[in-house]
C-alpha cells in the first residue's frame, strides 16, 4: 500500500481560509444575475398582457365580461393620480400586518406546545389541522354576528386563517430537527426554555419560514374574503371593499383593477420581506442562493 502524504498544518489552514473567503463577483456577472432574475417575470407579464389583449381584440366575450388592458390600467392610474391608492393599500395592508403579528404571537406558543407534548399533539393537533383546511371565509358570517361590522370581526377571520398555518409550519420544522441536537444541548446544561430558544427554534427556522409564508398567504386571503363580505363605511375602503364596489357597479375594469392590486401586494410582500429573509437564513447556513 503506497504511503499516504500528510499535508502540513499551514497548507490545511490556508485551504480552510480559502473556503471562508467570500467570492467577489465581477460586475458583469452580477448584472447578468440580476437580469436573469428580473427579465423572466417581466417577459411573463408581457406575454400574459399580450394574450389578454388578443382575446379582447378577438371579442370572444363581450366587453362587460373581459375589459381591455388599457381600461384596467386607466382605473389603476386614476387611483394613483387621485391618491386613493394609498388609502386602499394602507387600510388593507396595515390590517394584514397587525393580524399576522397577533397570529404569530398566538401560533408560536401553540406550535411549541404541540411539538413538545404528546398529549397536546393528540388532543389539539388534529383540531389545528382541521382549522387550517377549513376555508376562513366560512367564519365571516359568524364573526359579523358575534362582533358586528367592525375591525374585530375582520381580525377574527384573519386569526383563524393564519394561526393554524403558522402553528403547523412550526411543528413541521421542529419535527425535522435531528433528535441529537436537543440531547447535546441538555448535556451542555441547557434548560428547557434556553434549549427551545437557542437550539430548537434556530434549527427549525428554515421549515418555520415556510409556515410563515403560508401563514401570510392565508391571512391575506382571509382578509380579502372578510373585506369583500363585511362592508361598512365605518371599516374604511380597503382593496376588498374596492373589489366589492366594482362588482356592485357592474364595472368589470374596476374589478380587474382590484384583482391586479391585490396580486401586486401579495407578490410585493413575498419579494420585499420573505424572499430576503429566506435568503439570509440560507446564507447563514452556507447554502447557495444562486437560484433565487
N, C-alpha and C positions, 0 to 999 in steps of 0.2 A: 504494500500500500504506500503510495507516494506521500512524503511528508506534507503536512498542511502548513501553509505560510500564515503566520500570525502578524497582522499589521500592528505597528506601534501605536501607542495611545494618542500621539499627536495626529496621526492620519485619521483615526476614528473620530477624534474631536473635531477635526476640520470637516469631515463628512457630515457630522451632526449639525455643525454650524451652517453648512450649505443648505441643509434641509430647512432650517429655520429662517434663512434669509428670504425676505419677500421678493417675489419676481416683479420687476418693473416692466410693465408692458410698453412697447413703443406706441407713440401717439397714433400711428396709422392703424395698428391692431385694435386699439381702444375705440377709435371711431368706427371701425368695421364691426366691432362687437355691439356698439350702441345702435348702429344701423340695422344689424341683424335682429335686434330686439324691437326696434321701433317700426321698421318698414313692413314686416309681415302683418301686424294688426291694422296698419293704415291701408295696406293693399286689400285686406279682407273687407274693411269698411267700404272702400271704393267699389269693390266688386258687388257687395250687398246693395249699395245705393244704386248702382247701375242696373242690377236686376230689378230692383224696386221701380226705377224709372221706366224700364222697358215694359214691365207688367202694367204700369199705369198708362203708358202710351198705347199699349195694345187694347186697352179698355175691356179687359176680361171681366172686370167688376165695375159697377157704377161708381162715380167719384165720391158718393156719400159713404161708400164702404172702404175704398182704398184711395187715400189722398195722394197728391203729388208730393215728392220730397221737398220741393221748393215751398209748398204751402206749410208743411210741418216746420221747416226752417224759419219761415215767416212768423209762425206762432212763437217759436223759441226766441227769435230776435226781438219780437215785441216785448216779451217778458224781460229781456236783458235791458233794452233801452228804457223801459218804464221803471226798472228797479225791482219789479215784483219777484224776479227770480231769486233775489237774495232772501226775501221773506219766505218763499216756498222752501228753499234749502234750509234756512235756519229753523223753521218750525219742525220739519221732519227730521233733520239730522241731529238736532240737539235732543229731541225725544229719543231717537235711536241710541245715542251715546249714553244718555242717562239710564235708559232701560237696560242697555248692555252692561253698564258698570254695576248696577244693582244686581243684575243676573249673575255677574261674576262673583260678587260678594256672597251670594247665596249658594252658587253652584260649586265653588271650590271646597268649602267645608262639607257639603253634601257628597261630592265625589270622593273626598278623602275618607269619609265615614264608610261609604260603600266599598271602597277598595281595601280598607284595613280591617273591616269587621265582617265575618261570615254571616252573622245574624242579620246585620243591616243589609247586606247584599241580598240575602234570601228574602228578606221582608220588603225592602223598598226598591231594590234593583229592578225587578220586573215592572213596578209601577212607573219608575222613571223612564224606562224604555218604552212603555206604553204611551206615556205622555209625549215622548218625542215623536212617535208615529202618528199621534192624533193631530190633525190639521188645527193650527191655532185659531183659524177663522171661526171654528166651531164655538170658541169661547166668547166671541164678540157679543152675541145676544145676551148671554148670561151676565157678562161684565156690564153691559148697559143697564140691565135690570137691577144689578147689585149697586152700582156706583153712579148711574146716571150718565148723561153725555158730558163727560169731563175727562181730564187727563188721567185720573186714576183708573178709569176703565181701559184706556189705551195702554197704560203701563202694565196693567194686569195681563193683558193679552200678550204684550211683548215678553214679560217674565215667563209666562207659560210656554212661549215658543222657544226662548233662549236657554233657560235654566237646564232642562233635561239634556239638551245637546252638549252644553259645556261640561256638565257633570259626567256624562257618558264618555266624552273625549278625554277627560282627566282620568277616569277609571281605566280606559283603554291604554293610555300612556303609562299609568302605574303598573298595569298588568304586564307590560313589556319590559319593565326594569328587571335586570338579572337578579335573582334572589341573593347572590353573593354580596351585592353592594350594601344592603341594609345590615347584613351579618358583619361585614367588615366594619361598618360604622359603629355597630354596637360593641364590637371587640375593642374599638379605639376609644370607647367611652361616650359615644353619642347617645343622648337621651331620646325619648320618643319624639318630642317636638323638634329638637335640633336635627334628628335623623330625617324627619319629614322636610324640614326647611333646607338643609344642606345636602341631602342625598337623594331622597325620593323625588321631590319637585324638580330639581335640575336634571335628573336622569330622565324624568318623564316629559321634559319640556317639548321635544320635537313632536311627540304624539299629542300633547296638550295643545300645541299651536293649531293642529288640525281641528281639534274640538273648538278652539276659539274662533277660527274662521267659519266653521259650520254654525257655531252659535250666533255669530254676527249675521250670517245669511238668514238664519231662522228669525232673529229679532227684526231684521229689516223687512222680511216678507210679512211677519206678523204685524208690524207697524203699518205697512201699506194696506193690509186687509182691514185693520181697525179704522184707519183714516177713511177708507172707502165706504165703510158702513156707518161708523159713528161720525156723522157730520153735524156740526153746530157752529153758529157764529162765535160762541164762547171758546171753541177749540182753536180758532185761527185757521188759516188756509195753508195746509201742507201739500205735498205732492199728491198724496192720496185724494185729498179734497179737490185739488185741481183736476185730477183724472175723473172724479165723480161729477164735477161741474161740466166737463166736456161731454160726458155721457148724457147728462140731463139736458144739455143744449143740443144734442144730436150733432155735435161738431167733431167729426172724425179726425180732422187735423189737430184739434186741441187734445184729443185722446192720444193720438200718436206722439204728440209733443210731450205729454205727461209720461208715457212709457219710455221715451228716449231719456228724459231727465232722471227717472228712477234708475234706469240702466247705467247712466253716467255716474250717479252717486255710488252704486254698487261696485262698479269697476274702479272708480277713483279710490274708495276705501281700501280695496284689495291692493292696488298698486302703491298707494302712498303710506299705508300702515302695515298691513300684514306681510306683503312681499319683502320690504326691507327688514322687518323683524325676523322673518323666517331666514333670510339670507345671513343676517348677523349670527343667528343661532348655528347655522350650518358652518359658517366661517370659524366660529369659536370651537367647533368640534373637528376642525380640519377637513371638512367635506367641501367638495368643489361646488361652485355655484355658476359655472360657466354656461350651463343650460338655461339659466334663469335671466 
